[in-house]
Amino acid sequence: MKIIKIIFWILWRIWFYILMAVPILIMFPFLVISIISYNSYPYFFKMARIWAKFILFGMGFYYKIKKEQKIDPKRSYMIVANHTSMTDIMLMLAVIKNPFVFVGKQELAKIPLFGFFYKRTCILVDRNCSKSKNEVFKKAQKRLNMGLSVCIFPEGGVPSDESMILDTFKDGAFRLAIDHQIPILPITFADNKKRFSYTFFSGSPGVMRVKVHKPIETIGKTALDRKNLRDETREVILNQLNLFNPKSDNLLPSTIQERQV
């Protein structure tokens, strides 16, 4: 039985990368045209959503979304969520219809084919380079001025300890939101780690539950409110994770240490 599971996981992981590549190859000419200028990004975003849904359904994942409030299609948001899986990117694209750009680690740009478009459409950051982190704010401002939203996973990466429910949050997303006076949109992914974690021999098809929370306004807030805004957002996501998985334990909000981007 264990050998059958191992074979399934190997084939299933290979299938994931095939699903990533196929729609990119099919839409390649249109994708290239859509990244020629910033103004055509909304067209790229629509194709990216098709790509994401193709992968999710092809892997046997189906998502259930609960929204506390309708998202205003005319507003820009700072979208934040817990980060546990490669499928977080696909699920975020499937859930949010407002065009947005990811702020993500530059290492993903090395993935063949996917990386070609990733580095041309996302805001890349090298967390070990202060200059790179400063550039993020400039690039994000340009996108926000175009009416786009920005998505950041504020944990700064997937926790190496998979038993951790939610890592501490870094400050970048909240600094940007305050600087531009745009609302924070917290999103909780309940099952991505269970469905497709970074542990190779793990995962299974099934449901992915998503909770889109009520936006947290930043109008009138200043840099002095950054820590409270960060902790409030983390608490919203952590509380929802505990509701999704009532037996799980994690760090209490009072244990959060202030961290920089």
Backbone as a ProteinNet text record, in pm:
[ID]
protein_1_A
[PRIMARY]
MKIIKIIFWILWRIWFYILMAVPILIMFPFLVISIISYNSYPYFFKMARIWAKFILFGMGFYYKIKKEQKIDPKRSYMIVANHTSMTDIMLMLAVIKNPFVFVGKQELAKIPLFGFFYKRTCILVDRNCSKSKNEVFKKAQKRLNMGLSVCIFPEGGVPSDESMILDTFKDGAFRLAIDHQIPILPITFADNKKRFSYTFFSGSPGVMRVKVHKPIETIGKTALDRKNLRDETREVILNQLNLFNPKSDNLLPSTIQERQV
[TERTIARY]
83.5	0	86.9	197	285.3	354.1	392.2	456.4	360.9	234.4	132.9	119.4	120.8	111	231.7	349.9	472.6	469.4	426.4	415.7	314.9	201.6	98.9	155.1	225.2	278.6	380.9	465.8	565.3	496.1	401.7	330.6	247.2	190.2	102.9	183.9	303.3	390.5	438.4	471.7	511.7	395.8	276.1	155	133	166.1	151.2	233.2	356.7	443.6	402.5	345.9	291.7	174.3	88.4	-26.6	17.3	127.6	180.1	225.7	286.8	349.8	251.3	155.5	68	-5.5	-79.3	-150	-56.1	62	159.1	203.8	229.5	270.4	158.9	36.3	-77.8	-101	-91.4	-120.9	3.5	117.5	245.2	245.7	201.8	205.4	122.7	5.5	-82.3	-24.9	40	102.9	216.9	296.4	408.6	358	253.3	195.7	144.4	84.8	22.1	122.6	250.9	351.4	441.7	406.5	488.4	486.2	370.7	360.3	277.9	294.8	217.4	68.1	31.7	-109.7	-185.3	-114.4	-180.6	-183.8	-136.6	-131.1	-267.6	-377.4	-508	-540.5	-494.9	-518.5	-433.3	-308.7	-224.1	-288.4	-343.6	-403.9	-520.5	-601.3	-713.5	-663.4	-557.2	-500.7	-435.5	-376.6	-316.4	-422.7	-541.4	-651	-696.7	-698.4	-732.4	-627	-499.7	-388.7	-403.1	-435	-445.9	-560.1	-675	-790.4	-765	-696.7	-661.8	-579.2	-482.6	-397	-476.8	-554.4	-629.5	-726	-802.6	-899.4	-828.9	-718.2	-642.6	-581.5	-550.9	-494.2	-600.7	-727.2	-835.8	-870.9	-832.6	-865.8	-991.3	-1081.4	-1194.9	-1207	-1233.3	-1228.1	-1366.6	-1379.9	-1502.3	-1466.9	-1531.7	-1498.4	-1611.4	-1574.1	-1667.8	-1616.5	-1703.2	-1663.9	-1746.4	-1676.1	-1746.3	-1803.9	-1744.9	-1787.3	-1747.5	-1829.8	-1799.5	-1678.1	-1588.6	-1468.8	-1504.3	-1469	-1496.5	-1403.5	-1457	-1370.6	-1296.7	-1335.4	-1273.4	-1166.3	-1144	-1045.1	-920.3	-809.4	-686	-677.5	-626	-612.5	-469.7	-432.4	-312.6	-361	-343.7	-394.8	-289.2	-327.3	-233.3	-300.1	-218.2	-270.2	-160.5	-199.7	-102.4	-41.8	82.4	157.6	209.5	160.4	199.1	227.5	201.4	204.9	229.6	280.9	294.1	157.8	55.3	-79.1	-140.4	-75.3	-126.5	-136.4	-39	-38.7	-158.9	-182.1	-293.5	-428.1	-438.6	-565.6	-595.4	-492.9	-513.6	-563.4	-504.7	-548	-691.1	-727.3	-863	-966.8	-929	-1024.4	-1046.7	-940.4	-949.2	-960.8	-1068.7	-1092.8	-1028.2	-1009	-943	-798.4	-754	-615	-516.5	-420.3	-319.8	-185.8	-79.7	53.9	108.6	182.7	247.2	379.3	410.7	546.9	601.8	705.3	753.5	904.5	954.8	1099	1152.5	1269.8	1325.7	1368.5	1380.2	1422	1323.3	1193.9	1093.7	1114	1188	1215.2	1302.9	1363.6	1451.1	1373.6	1243.5	1163.1	1145.2	1180.4	1168.4	1027.4	1016.4	893.6	811.1	771.2	696	775.7	905.3	989.5	1001.2	992.2	1001.2	893.3	771.2	661.3	658.4	698.9	698.8	783.6	904.9	994.8	956.3	869.1	826.7	693.2	625.1	493.8	483	570.2	565.6	674.6	662.2	764.1	854.5	977.7	1069	1148.7	1175.2	1250.9	1356.2	1474.5	1581.4	1585.7	1537.4	1523.6	1657.2	1765.3	1898.4	1964.9	1892.6	1948.9	1859.9	1911.9	1832.9	1793.1	1879.9	1848.7	1728.3	1724	1612.8	1482.3	1487.4	1366.4	1317.2	1406.9	1367.1	1304.5	1355.1	1300.6	1156.8	1124.1	988.3	887	916.7	823.2	802.6	909.1	897.3	812.8	838.9	765.1	618.9	594.9	457.3	379.8	444.1	378.1	333.4	417.4	383.3	259.1	252	136.6	10.2	24.4	-91	-144.1	-54.8	-96.5	-174	-155.1	-228.4	-364.6	-393.4	-521.3	-518.5	-400	-388.3	-379.9	-402	-379.4	-245.3	-199.2	-72.5	-97.8	-35.1	-48.3	86.9	90.9	212.4	177.5	261.4	249.1	338.9	281.5	362	448.1	434.4	525.3	665.8	676.4	805.9	854.1	767.5	803.6	727.1	742.4	674.4	756.9	696.9	772.1	833.8	959.5	1027.4	966.2	909.5	842.6	695.3	655.7	519.4	416	461.5	366.3	320.7	392.6	355.6	234.2	133	9.7	27.4	90.2	108.4	232.9	327	450	423.2	521.1	507.8	509.1	450	438.4	549	598.7	691.9	613.5	683.6	616.6	582.4	646.9	639.2	500.2	409.3	273.8	202	226.3	153	210.6	340.6	402.2	348	340	288	141.2	63	-79.6	-101.2	-23.3	-35.6	14.5	126.3	182	83.1	9.5	-82.8	-228.4	-250.5	-385.4	-485.2	-441.9	-529.8	-563.2	-681.2	-720.8	-643.9	-625.5	-570	-683.6	-660	-760.4	-703.7	-737.2	-684.5	-759.1	-685	-742.6	-681.4	-765	-718.7	-735.8	-625	-627.5	-622.7	-725.7	-737.3	-666.2	-663.6	-626.4	-508.8	-446.1	-341.3	-223.5	-185.9	-74.7	-110.9	-233.3	-279.5	-286.4	-331.9	-350.5	-219.5	-127.4	-7.2	102.6	162.7	268.8	400.8	507.3	638.9	705.4	644.1	692	652.5	749.2	723.8	622	643.3	554.3	439.1	350.1	234.6	130.2	11.3	-93.8	-197.2	-308.8	-416.5	-516.8	-589.8	-697.6	-802.9	-882.2	-987.2	-1020.1	-1094	-1143.4	-1035.3	-1040.7	-956.7	-1050.3	-1058.4	-1147.1	-1074.6	-1149.8	-1093.8	-1189	-1133.9	-1214.5	-1156.6	-1238.6	-1199.6	-1262.3	-1177.3	-1225.5	-1263.3	-1327.2	-1362.1	-1234.5	-1224.7	-1104.4	-1081.3	-955.8	-916.7	-867.9	-938.2	-907.2	-779.3	-710.6	-587.4	-596.2	-709.5	-724.8	-705	-615.5	-587.4	-480.7	-438.9	-335.5	-197.3	-103	33.8	130.8	258.4	361.3	355.2	303.9	292.6	190.5	99.2	-4.5	37	156	198.7	195.4	253.6	260.8	120.9	32.7	-102.7	-178.8	-158.1	-224.4	-175.2	-45	14.3	-38.5	-41.9	-86.6	-236.3	-313.9	-458.2	-485.4	-412.8	-431.3	-393.1	-281.2	-237.2	-338.6	-393.7	-490.5	-616.6	-659.6	-776.8	-753.5	-637.5	-605.9	-584.6	-513.2	-487.3	-617.2	-706.1	-834	-914.7	-910.1	-984.7	-922.2	-788.8	-722.5	-761.8	-772.7	-812.1	-957.7	-1041.7	-1181.2	-1190.1	-1107.7	-1103.3	-1049.7	-949.6	-884.1	-881.4	-992.1	-1004.1	-905	-841.7	-747.3	-606.7	-584.9	-451.1	-414.6	-289.9	-236.3	-128.7	-111.2	-7.8	32.7	128.3	170	53.6	36.4	-64.7	-19.8	-116	-76.3	18.5	9.4	93.9	241	268.7	407.1	474.4	401.4	456.5	572.2	681.9	795.5	794.8	829.8	832.5	944.3	907.1	1003.8	1000	1113.1	1124.7	1115.4	1093.9	1085.3	1216.8
-121.6	0	126.5	121.9	237.7	262.9	155.1	169.3	232.6	194	251.1	401.3	440.7	582.4	659.5	601.4	667.7	687.7	583.4	593.6	701.5	703.1	804.7	944.4	966.4	1098.7	1143	1050	1083.7	1127	1046.5	1076.7	1204.2	1222.8	1338.8	1467.6	1463.3	1582.1	1614.6	1513.6	1535.3	1595.4	1544.3	1594.3	1742.4	1783.9	1924.8	2014.9	1977.9	2060.4	2053.8	1942.1	1933.8	2030.4	2031.9	2122.8	2268.9	2298.6	2434.4	2475.4	2381.7	2413.7	2418.9	2327.7	2313.7	2442.8	2506.1	2629	2743.7	2747.5	2851.8	2833.5	2708.5	2681.1	2713.6	2680.4	2705.5	2855.5	2930.1	3074	3159.8	3096	3167.6	3296.1	3293.7	3418.1	3530.4	3494.1	3594.3	3646.3	3557.9	3598.7	3696.3	3667.6	3755.5	3894.2	3898.4	4026.8	4104.3	4032.8	4098.9	4154.1	4118.3	4170.4	4275.5	4316.7	4416.7	4549.6	4585.3	4711	4690.3	4781.4	4775.2	4788	4865.2	4891.4	4765.7	4668	4545.6	4438.6	4473.3	4374.5	4312.4	4388.9	4325.5	4208.1	4211.9	4100.2	3979.5	4007.7	3900.2	3838.1	3921.2	3873.1	3778.4	3809.7	3722.5	3585.5	3584.6	3456.2	3382.9	3456.9	3395	3325.8	3382.7	3321	3191.2	3190.1	3066.3	2959	2999.9	2909	2849.8	2934.5	2890.1	2790.4	2820.2	2730.6	2597.7	2602.3	2480.9	2387.4	2443.4	2362.8	2307.2	2391.5	2348.1	2234.8	2253.4	2149.2	2024.4	2044.9	1931.3	1846.3	1908.8	1837.3	1775.3	1800.8	1746.4	1832.2	1960.4	2053.5	2132.2	2146.5	2235.7	2325	2451.5	2548.5	2599.3	2624.5	2681.1	2815.6	2920.6	3056.1	3115.2	3172.3	3249.8	3392.5	3488.6	3629.5	3703.5	3779.8	3860	3987.2	4028.6	4153	4149.7	4208.5	4212.9	4301.8	4256	4333.2	4438.1	4561.7	4671.6	4661.6	4641.9	4626	4753.6	4867.5	4994.8	5038.7	4957.6	4994.7	4908.3	4964.1	4887	4835.4	4715.1	4652.8	4603.2	4591.6	4518.2	4380.9	4281.5	4147.4	4067.1	4008.9	3928.5	3796.1	3691.4	3559.3	3476.7	3369.3	3273.7	3196.4	3151.9	3091.4	2954.6	2849.4	2713.5	2622.5	2668.7	2577.9	2653.1	2582.7	2641.4	2674.8	2604.2	2628.3	2757.9	2822.6	2951	3051.7	3049.3	3142.9	3117.1	2990.1	2956.3	2986.9	2953	2974.5	3123.7	3204.2	3347.9	3404.7	3360.6	3406.4	3363.1	3244.4	3194.6	3268.8	3310.4	3371	3519.5	3593.5	3739.4	3780.6	3850.5	3893.4	4028.2	4111	4240.9	4217.6	4275.7	4256.8	4299.6	4213.2	4243.4	4187.6	4233.1	4179.6	4121	4012.9	3950.1	4019.6	4029.3	4058.6	3926	3875.3	3742.6	3730.7	3621.6	3599.4	3574.3	3626.3	3620	3479.5	3388	3251.4	3182.4	3220.1	3157.3	3190	3296.2	3334.3	3231.4	3139.3	3037.8	2917.3	2908.3	2796	2808.3	2705.9	2714	2751.2	2833.5	2878.7	2967.3	2914.2	2994	3117.2	3099.3	3209	3321	3288.1	3389.6	3496.1	3453.9	3548.6	3603.5	3520.1	3562	3687.1	3687	3799.8	3924	3907.7	4022.3	4080.8	4011.7	4060	4079.4	4015.2	4027.7	4122.9	4165.3	4248.5	4155.9	4142.1	4047.5	4114.9	4038.1	4091.8	3991.6	4043	3966.2	4010.8	3926.2	3966.1	3984.8	3945.3	3965.2	4092.9	4168.4	4289.4	4408.5	4504.6	4621.7	4705.9	4712.4	4788.4	4728.2	4595.3	4526	4555.1	4557.1	4583.6	4725.2	4819.3	4957	4970.2	4892.6	4895.4	4844.6	4752.2	4698.9	4811	4905.2	5013.5	5101.7	5125.3	5206.8	5136.7	5007.3	4931.3	4913.3	4891.7	4877.1	5006.3	5119.7	5248.3	5266.4	5224.9	5236.7	5154	5031.6	4944.7	5000	5049.5	5105	5229	5308.4	5427.5	5390.4	5267.4	5218.7	5162.2	5159.7	5106.6	4958.5	4896.9	4755.2	4736.5	4614.1	4577.3	4505.8	4486.2	4418.9	4304.1	4190.2	4073.6	4037.4	4026.9	3988.1	3878.9	3777.5	3679.2	3728.1	3788.2	3860.7	3774.6	3642.6	3557.6	3559.6	3607.8	3618.2	3488.6	3389.8	3259.3	3150.7	3030.1	2916.9	2871.1	2862.5	2817.3	2679.5	2664.2	2535.3	2428.5	2470.9	2379.5	2371.1	2261	2248.8	2232.3	2210.6	2202.9	2341.9	2444.7	2582.3	2624.6	2672.4	2712.8	2846.5	2942.8	3075.4	3139.1	3176.7	3240	3388.1	3454.8	3597.3	3673	3792.3	3872.2	3976.8	3998.8	4108.7	4234.6	4345.6	4475.6	4530.9	4478.2	4542.2	4572.5	4474.6	4493.5	4606.6	4619.2	4715.7	4856.4	4863.8	4993.2	5046.3	4958.5	4998.2	5041.4	4964.7	4996.3	5131.4	5160.1	5289.3	5402.2	5380.9	5484.7	5524.9	5426.2	5453.4	5461.1	5446	5457.8	5364.9	5241.6	5142.3	5036.4	4974.4	4876.8	4745.6	4683.8	4548.8	4449.5	4351.1	4247.2	4113.4	4070.6	3942.7	3824.4	3721.8	3599.3	3479.8	3383.7	3264	3142.4	3071.2	2943.8	2832.3	2748.1	2648.8	2517.4	2475.4	2336.8	2320.2	2429	2417.9	2332.2	2345.4	2264.7	2116.2	2086.3	1947.3	1890.8	1972.1	1926.3	1914.4	2015.6	2015.7	2094.6	2033.6	2100.6	2087	2143.3	2132.6	1998.8	1917.4	1781.7	1697.1	1639.6	1574.4	1461.3	1371.2	1256.5	1290.5	1371.1	1412.8	1474.3	1493.3	1562.6	1469.5	1530.3	1453.8	1550.9	1505.6	1589.5	1614.5	1719.3	1748.3	1895.5	1932.3	2068.4	2161.9	2287.1	2394.8	2506.6	2523	2626.3	2760.7	2865.1	3000	3094.5	3180.6	3284.2	3419.9	3501.4	3638.2	3729	3789.6	3867	4009.9	4075.2	4215.4	4299.1	4390.6	4473.9	4556.6	4578	4661.4	4795	4900.5	5032.2	5090.6	5167.1	5233.3	5385.1	5435.1	5579.7	5651.3	5748.5	5823.6	5761.9	5639.9	5574.4	5622.2	5617.8	5661.6	5548.3	5575.7	5475.2	5426.8	5510	5470.9	5358.9	5342.2	5239.1	5108.1	5104.9	4989	4859.2	4860.5	4738.6	4688.4	4778.5	4738	4682.1	4744.9	4698.1	4558.2	4538.8	4408.8	4301.2	4331.6	4233.1	4204.5	4308.6	4290.4	4197.3	4218.1	4136.2	3991.2	3973	3837.3	3766.2	3838.2	3778.2	3733.3	3812.5	3776.7	3642.6	3628	3504.6	3388.1	3413.6	3307.4	3256	3345.6	3304.2	3218.8	3257.3	3180	3042.1	3035.5	2905.3	2813.2	2869.2	2789.9	2747.3	2828.9	2790.1	2678.2	2686.6	2580.7	2450.8	2463	2346.7	2366	2339.5	2372.5	2303.8	2194.3	2124.1	2179.4	2274.5	2327.6	2431.9	2435.9	2536.7	2615.6	2739.3	2822.3	2930.7	3012.5	3125.3	3220	3267.3	3367.8	3501.8	3591.1	3720	3796.4	3776.5	3851.3	3811.5	3697.8	3653.2	3703.6	3777.7	3824	3921.3	3897.7	3988.3	4078.3	4203.8	4297.1	4258.6	4249.8	4210.9	4311.7	4326.1	4416.6	4337.6	4409.8	4345.2	4275.2
0	0	0	78.7	86.6	-47.6	-116.3	-246.8	-347	-341.3	-431.2	-406.7	-279.6	-245.5	-298.7	-283.2	-329.5	-480.8	-553.1	-698.3	-737.2	-665.5	-692.5	-671.6	-560.1	-531	-636	-679.8	-781.6	-911.3	-956.2	-1080.6	-1066.9	-950.4	-924.8	-925.2	-866.9	-865.9	-1008.2	-1084.7	-1223.3	-1302.1	-1277.5	-1344	-1313.5	-1192.9	-1154.4	-1246.5	-1270.7	-1355.4	-1502.4	-1542.1	-1678.7	-1693.1	-1592.6	-1594.8	-1593.4	-1525.7	-1526.2	-1665.7	-1737.3	-1865.2	-1981.9	-1984.4	-2101.5	-2138.2	-2045.8	-2085.1	-2122	-2060.4	-2096.1	-2241.3	-2281.4	-2418.9	-2517.7	-2479.7	-2569	-2586.9	-2476.7	-2481.8	-2501.7	-2526.4	-2526.5	-2610.1	-2736.7	-2815.7	-2753.1	-2700.2	-2640.5	-2508.4	-2433.6	-2308.4	-2333.9	-2436.5	-2469.8	-2508.9	-2590.9	-2632.4	-2512.2	-2416.4	-2300.8	-2200.3	-2212.1	-2117.5	-2182.4	-2304.7	-2373.8	-2298.5	-2242	-2167.2	-2041.7	-1946.2	-1822.3	-1848.6	-1949	-1976.7	-2019	-2072.2	-2116.8	-2007.9	-1889.9	-1782	-1749.3	-1747	-1717	-1809.1	-1934.7	-2026.5	-1985.6	-1944.5	-1893.6	-1770.2	-1684	-1559.5	-1587.8	-1687.8	-1722.3	-1767.1	-1846.1	-1889.7	-1774.2	-1680	-1561.8	-1477.5	-1471.8	-1396.1	-1462.7	-1594.8	-1667.3	-1638.1	-1643.6	-1612.9	-1473.5	-1375.5	-1236	-1217.9	-1275.8	-1261.8	-1332.1	-1444.5	-1518.6	-1430.7	-1360.1	-1272	-1154.1	-1089.7	-972	-1005.4	-1111.1	-1146.5	-1200.1	-1272.6	-1324.6	-1214.8	-1101.3	-987.3	-897.8	-931	-849.7	-730	-734.4	-626	-664	-572	-593.6	-471.1	-494.9	-386	-346.8	-218.3	-162.1	-99.5	-145.9	-102.3	-18.9	94.6	176	184.4	155.7	158.3	262.7	345.5	445.6	383.5	274.3	211.2	63.7	-20.7	-162.7	-187.5	-274.6	-308	-412.3	-386.5	-478.6	-599.5	-720.3	-837.9	-876.9	-818.7	-854.7	-754.8	-651	-549.3	-558.9	-514.6	-500.8	-357.5	-342.2	-210.6	-190.4	-64.7	-27.4	18	-66.3	-41	34	146.8	225.7	263.5	272.3	307.1	370.9	437.7	490	374.1	391.3	280.7	322.7	255.3	294	175.1	52.5	-61.4	-191.7	-293.6	-426.1	-484.8	-440	-492.5	-439.7	-343	-293.7	-407.9	-498.1	-611.4	-700.9	-734.8	-822.6	-757.4	-629.6	-561.7	-546.5	-520.4	-510.4	-643.4	-753.7	-885	-914.3	-870.4	-894.9	-811.8	-691.9	-598.3	-625.2	-653	-665.2	-812	-843.6	-981.2	-1012.3	-909.5	-931.2	-975.6	-1084.5	-1126.5	-1017.9	-989.5	-887.8	-931.9	-868.2	-893.6	-764.1	-779.3	-664.3	-633.3	-505	-461	-411	-477.3	-443	-452.1	-401.4	-398.3	-538.9	-564.5	-699	-740.3	-644.3	-677.8	-772.5	-764.6	-850.3	-997.3	-1024.4	-1163.3	-1233.6	-1157.9	-1215.9	-1269.4	-1236.5	-1284.6	-1435.8	-1512	-1657.9	-1702.4	-1802	-1865.7	-1773	-1656.4	-1559.5	-1519.7	-1495.1	-1449.9	-1550.5	-1680.4	-1786	-1766.7	-1738.3	-1720.2	-1577.5	-1483.4	-1342.7	-1321.9	-1374.5	-1350.9	-1430.3	-1530.4	-1611.1	-1566.4	-1478.2	-1434.9	-1283.4	-1207.5	-1061.4	-1013.2	-889.2	-825.5	-746.3	-790.7	-727.3	-616.2	-511.8	-399.2	-353.8	-329.4	-266.3	-120.6	-30.8	108.5	179.3	114.7	172.4	122.9	41.1	-18.3	13.6	88.1	127.3	5.6	-95.7	-216.4	-287.6	-294.4	-358.2	-285.9	-152.3	-74.6	-95.4	-113.2	-140.7	-278.6	-373.7	-509.5	-512.4	-421	-414.9	-396.7	-310	-281.8	-404.6	-480.2	-600.6	-706.5	-726	-825.7	-785.6	-656.7	-608.7	-627.9	-604.8	-622.9	-767.4	-861.5	-1003.5	-1035.4	-981.4	-1007.2	-941.9	-820.5	-750.4	-821.1	-875.5	-950.2	-1076.3	-1123.3	-1239.9	-1201.7	-1071.8	-1026	-994.3	-996.7	-964	-813.1	-769.1	-629.9	-619.8	-497.4	-472.9	-375.7	-401.6	-313.3	-254	-122.3	-50.6	50.7	59.1	166.8	279.9	384	484.1	575.1	568.2	645.4	584.6	462	398	336.4	328.2	274	347.3	301.4	365.3	485.2	605.1	722.7	699.9	738.6	722.1	812.7	924	1016.5	976.6	914.1	864.9	976	1098.8	1209.9	1253.8	1209.4	1243.9	1162.5	1229.6	1162.8	1092.5	1159.2	1100.7	1160.3	1074.9	1119.4	1149.8	1208.3	1233.4	1100.6	1100.4	979.5	972.3	851.9	828.4	794.6	789	785.2	647.2	542.1	411.1	361.1	367.5	315.9	387.6	516.9	598.4	582.8	559.6	528	396	296.4	166	175.3	248.4	260.5	326.6	429.5	498.8	409.5	342.8	255.7	147.2	94.9	-15.7	29.3	160.7	217.6	148.5	122.5	62.9	167.8	158.5	260.3	250.3	364.3	371.8	348.7	261.9	238.3	286.2	408.6	460.1	397.5	362.8	307.5	379.4	414.3	483.3	394	371.4	299.6	403.3	404.6	511.4	481.9	354.9	325.2	229.4	186.6	85.2	130.5	257.1	309.4	308	344	345.7	204.8	111.3	-25.8	-103	-86.4	-170.1	-99.7	0.5	75.4	-0.1	56.4	-4.5	26.5	109.9	132.1	11.8	-56.3	-185.1	-173.3	-79.3	-66.3	28.9	-20.1	60.3	-31.9	22.3	-49.9	-110.3	-154.1	-216.2	-278.4	-378.5	-432.3	-324.3	-342.3	-245.4	-239.2	-137.4	-123.3	-69.9	-115	-61.9	-15.4	115.3	169.5	177.1	142.4	140.6	211.7	295.7	360.8	322.2	254.3	220.7	326.3	406.6	520.4	481.5	572	552.7	546	449.5	438.9	564.7	597.2	710.1	654.6	685.9	629.3	688.9	607.6	653.3	640.1	595.2	577.6	711.3	712	833.6	921.6	888.5	969.2	925.5	1017.2	991	1023.1	1005.2	1032.3	1177.3	1266.1	1407	1426.6	1329.9	1339.5	1273.5	1214.8	1137	1217.3	1335.5	1416.1	1453.1	1494.6	1531.7	1411.9	1295.5	1174.2	1136.5	1146.4	1116.8	1210.8	1339.8	1438.4	1426.1	1394.6	1376.1	1258	1149.4	1030.2	1057	1124.3	1155.4	1245.3	1339.8	1431.7	1357.4	1257.9	1177.8	1108.6	1044.9	971.9	1068	1177.9	1275.5	1337.7	1374	1432.9	1335.2	1207.7	1108.2	1087.8	1090.1	1078	1193.4	1311.3	1427.3	1419.9	1351.6	1330	1226.5	1123	1022.7	1082.2	1169.6	1229.9	1381.1	1450.2	1593.3	1684.6	1642.5	1728.8	1716.8	1623.8	1600	1702.9	1739.3	1830.2	1757.9	1800	1738	1834.6	1793.1	1874.3	1896.6	2016.8	2043.4	1988.5	1952.1	1897.7	1987.9	2119.6	2212.1	2201.2	2133.8	2123	1997.3	1917.7	1791.2	1817.7	1748.5	1757.2	1635.2	1653.1	1541.8	1446.9	1317.8	1217	1102.4	1035.2	921.8	792.4	680.6	550.3	518.7
[MASK]
+++++++++++++++++++++++++++++++++++++++++++++++++++++++++++++++++++++++++++++++++++++++++++++++++++++++++++++++++++++++++++++++++++++++++++++++++++++++++++++++++++++++++++++++++++++++++++++++++++++++++++++++++++++++++++++++++++++++++++++++++++++++++++++++++++++

